[in-house]
Amino acid sequence: LNPAAAVPQDRPAPPRHVAIVMDGNGRWAKKRFLPRFFGHKAGVDALVKVVQACIDRDIEHLTVFAFSSENWKRPSDEVSGLMGLVLAA
């Protein structure tokens, strides 16, 4: 069964793989005069919506780059907050 065959001709088939680099959440919060945590929370909330959208569109693979080795150098309370957000999502 070819999934693309079921897609109407005027609509392209969805991609099989979507990749996202999460970046700029702290800058987003700073621009709004909010603590960095609120930017990270907004990023996780957006990611939850993206995951659901991928499921709804039968996208086979989603890759998310959300935490680099450099992020471990952040203050421990920020790292803990990030990890807690991801676990709660």
Buried (B, 14 or more C-beta within 10 A) or exposed (E): EEEEEEEEEEEEEBEEEBEBEBEEBBEBBBEEEBEBBBBBBBBBEBBEEBBEEBEEEEBEEBEEEBBEEEEEEBEEEBBEBBEEBEEEE
